[in-house]
């Protein structure tokens, strides 16, 4: 466990993530994270896009995106037809 201090940064507050923590969670400069607050008022940071080998996180990410879709929205269905030109198949 590491400790850090919240500091003012412009009109916002900022937290510096210690190197040993960033290495454990594989955070690097420029990585996008999502932040949420649990029912216990704990702040959780996690990468916005899960790695491909984390199937549980990918499923949660997919379900969270699907939950944000507008009601009645349907998936776009591709229509496949016979080639009409010089397509390479």
C-alpha positions, 0 to 999 in steps of 0.5 A: 500500500502506498500513500499520496497527497491530493493537490490542487491542479488548476480548478481540479484536484490531482493525485500522483500515482507512485511508481510502484503502484503504476507498475503493478497496475500497468498504468503508463503516461497517457493511459486513459482511465475511468474513475467511479465511486463505490457505494462505500465512497471509495474511489476506483481507477481502472483502465478505460479499455481492458487488455485483451487477455482479461476476459472478465474485464472485457465482458464488463466493459462490453456490458457497460457500453451496451447499457449506455445505448439508447432504448430501441437501438439495434445492431447494424446488420450487414447485408452480404451480396454477390461481388459486383466488381473487382472485389477480392474475396 
